[in-house]
Amino acid sequence: MKNEAVVDFLKTRRSTPVLKLSEPGPGRAELEEILTIAARVPDHGKLAPWRFIVYAGDARAEVGEALEAITRSDNPDASDARLKLERERLTRAPIVVGVISRAAVHPKIPEWEQIMSSAAACYNLVAAANAFGYGATWLTEWYAFDERSLPALGVEPGERVVGLVHIGTRTEEPFERVRPELSDVVTWRGEL
């Protein structure tokens, strides 16, 4: 039986730009429930080939200090505004959750399937946060791919950042963006 409430939610779900997120974010009990939902994704072989890192409070600023130092090292003439941007990357929302892929060679489960499970966890995290009434956005910015920033993020060797999901209270409703026309993204084969 069709669940109209879920269908309506999925039809209208939108990411909230990170600069439109503010306090409060979810508390620990609420976030644990959101993460429990995020973990309910397809996972061939029950490997849980991903994990979550929650950045809250001062931990967000500590990562920002490391990002600022990397930026300063790469660009000694960086403007104060650029350094401030790097320092505040994870403080733009009250909670940031790193979704970390632990995909590895497996005799039966291709790495690609494991990575897709990680991406599904990222999406489920965004959808769950939205379902709890929070704004959320999934970002992967330069530091998600820069080996020098990974220790500050708590990413272990062999792991990869799938996304950093920023969660908080919306300061305004997100805009509706243009979505693809089905005729541009669907190929029909066979008769229905």
C-alpha positions as CSV (number, residue, x, y, z in Angstrom):
1,M,0.0,0.0,0.0
2,K,1.3,3.4,-1.0
3,N,2.5,5.5,2.0
4,E,1.5,9.1,0.9
5,A,3.4,10.8,3.6
6,V,6.7,9.1,2.6
7,V,6.0,9.7,-1.1
8,D,5.4,13.4,-0.4
9,F,8.5,13.6,1.7
10,L,10.7,12.1,-1.0
11,K,9.1,14.3,-3.7
12,T,10.0,17.4,-1.8
13,R,13.3,16.5,-0.1
14,R,15.9,19.2,-0.7
15,S,19.4,19.8,0.5
16,T,19.9,23.0,2.5
17,P,22.9,25.2,1.5
18,V,25.5,25.0,4.3
19,L,25.4,28.7,4.9
20,K,21.7,28.4,5.6
21,L,22.2,26.1,8.6
22,S,22.5,27.2,12.2
23,E,22.0,26.1,15.8
24,P,20.5,24.0,17.1
25,G,21.5,20.7,15.7
26,P,20.3,17.4,16.9
27,G,21.4,16.3,20.4
28,R,23.2,13.0,20.9
29,A,20.1,10.8,21.3
30,E,18.4,12.3,18.3
31,L,21.6,12.0,16.2
32,E,22.0,8.3,17.3
33,E,18.5,7.7,15.9
34,I,19.4,9.5,12.7
35,L,22.6,7.5,12.3
36,T,20.7,4.3,13.0
37,I,18.5,5.1,10.1
38,A,21.5,6.2,7.9
39,A,23.0,2.7,8.5
40,R,19.9,0.9,7.0
41,V,21.2,0.7,3.5
42,P,21.8,-2.0,0.9
43,D,25.0,-3.8,2.1
44,H,25.8,-6.9,0.1
45,G,27.6,-9.4,2.4
46,K,26.7,-7.4,5.6
47,L,30.1,-5.8,5.6
48,A,29.2,-2.3,6.8
49,P,31.9,-1.0,4.4
50,W,31.6,2.5,5.9
51,R,31.6,4.2,9.2
52,F,30.5,7.6,10.6
53,I,32.7,10.2,12.3
54,V,30.7,12.9,14.2
55,Y,32.3,16.3,14.4
56,A,30.7,18.4,17.1
57,G,31.7,21.3,19.4
58,D,35.4,22.1,19.5
59,A,36.3,19.2,17.3
60,R,34.9,21.1,14.3
61,A,37.3,24.0,14.9
62,E,40.2,21.7,15.5
63,V,39.8,20.3,12.0
64,G,39.5,23.9,10.7
65,E,42.8,24.8,12.2
66,A,44.4,22.0,10.3
67,L,42.8,23.0,7.1
68,E,43.9,26.6,7.6
69,A,47.5,25.4,8.2
70,I,47.5,23.3,5.0
71,T,46.1,26.3,3.0
72,R,48.8,28.6,4.6
73,S,51.5,26.1,3.7
74,D,50.3,25.9,0.1
75,N,49.7,29.6,-0.3
76,P,51.7,31.8,2.0
77,D,50.0,34.8,0.5
78,A,46.5,33.6,1.2
79,S,44.1,36.4,2.2
80,D,42.7,36.6,5.7
81,A,39.3,35.9,4.2
82,R,40.5,32.7,2.5
83,L,42.2,31.5,5.8
84,K,39.0,32.3,7.7
85,L,37.0,30.2,5.2
86,E,39.2,27.2,5.7
87,R,39.2,27.6,9.5
88,E,35.4,27.7,9.5
89,R,34.7,24.8,7.0
90,L,33.3,22.5,9.7
91,T,31.8,25.2,12.0
92,R,29.2,26.4,9.4
93,A,26.7,23.8,10.8
94,P,26.3,22.6,14.4
95,I,26.9,19.0,13.5
96,V,29.0,17.5,10.7
97,V,29.0,13.8,10.0
98,G,31.8,12.3,8.0
99,V,30.7,9.2,6.0
100,I,33.9,7.2,5.5
101,S,34.3,4.3,3.1
102,R,36.2,1.3,4.3
103,A,35.7,-0.5,1.0
104,A,38.4,-3.2,0.5
105,V,39.2,-6.2,-1.7
106,H,36.8,-9.0,-0.9
107,P,36.5,-12.4,-2.5
108,K,32.7,-12.0,-3.3
109,I,31.8,-8.4,-2.9
110,P,33.3,-5.9,-5.5
111,E,34.8,-2.7,-4.0
112,W,32.4,-0.8,-6.3
113,E,29.4,-2.3,-4.5
114,Q,30.9,-1.4,-1.1
115,I,31.5,2.2,-2.2
116,M,27.9,2.4,-3.4
117,S,26.7,1.2,0.0
118,S,28.7,4.1,1.5
119,A,27.1,6.6,-0.8
120,A,23.7,5.1,0.1
121,A,24.5,5.7,3.8
122,C,25.4,9.3,3.0
123,Y,22.1,9.9,1.2
124,N,20.1,8.1,4.0
125,L,21.8,10.3,6.5
126,V,20.7,13.4,4.7
127,A,17.1,12.1,4.3
128,A,16.9,11.0,7.9
129,A,18.1,14.5,9.1
130,N,15.5,16.1,6.9
131,A,12.8,13.7,8.3
132,F,13.7,14.9,11.8
133,G,13.1,18.5,10.7
134,Y,16.7,19.5,10.2
135,G,18.4,21.0,7.2
136,A,21.3,18.9,5.8
137,T,23.7,19.0,2.9
138,W,26.2,16.5,1.6
139,L,29.5,18.1,0.7
140,T,32.9,16.8,-0.5
141,E,35.2,19.8,-0.7
142,W,39.0,19.8,-1.4
143,Y,40.0,18.5,2.0
144,A,37.9,15.3,1.5
145,F,40.5,14.3,-1.1
146,D,43.7,15.9,0.2
147,E,45.8,13.2,2.0
148,R,47.2,15.8,4.4
149,S,43.8,16.7,5.8
150,L,42.7,13.1,6.4
151,P,44.5,12.6,9.8
152,A,42.8,15.8,11.1
153,L,39.5,14.4,10.0
154,G,40.2,11.0,11.7
155,V,40.3,9.1,8.5
156,E,42.5,6.0,8.7
157,P,44.9,4.7,6.0
158,G,43.0,2.9,3.3
159,E,39.8,4.8,4.0
160,R,38.1,7.5,1.9
161,V,35.7,10.3,2.6
162,V,32.4,9.8,0.8
163,G,30.9,12.9,2.1
164,L,30.7,15.3,5.0
165,V,27.0,15.8,5.9
166,H,26.4,19.2,7.6
167,I,23.2,19.2,9.8
168,G,21.5,22.0,11.5
169,T,18.4,24.2,11.7
170,R,17.4,25.9,8.5
171,T,17.5,29.7,8.6
172,E,15.3,29.7,5.5
173,E,13.7,27.3,3.2
174,P,16.0,25.9,0.5
175,F,15.2,26.8,-3.1
176,E,13.9,24.3,-5.5
177,R,16.4,23.5,-8.2
178,V,15.7,22.3,-11.7
179,R,15.4,18.5,-11.7
180,P,16.0,16.3,-14.8
181,E,13.2,15.5,-17.2
182,L,12.5,11.7,-17.1
183,S,12.8,11.6,-20.8
184,D,16.4,12.7,-20.5
185,V,17.4,10.1,-17.8
186,V,15.2,7.1,-18.4
187,T,15.5,4.4,-21.1
188,W,12.5,2.1,-21.4
189,R,13.1,-1.4,-22.6
190,G,10.1,-3.8,-22.9
191,E,6.4,-3.1,-22.5
192,L,4.6,-2.2,-19.3
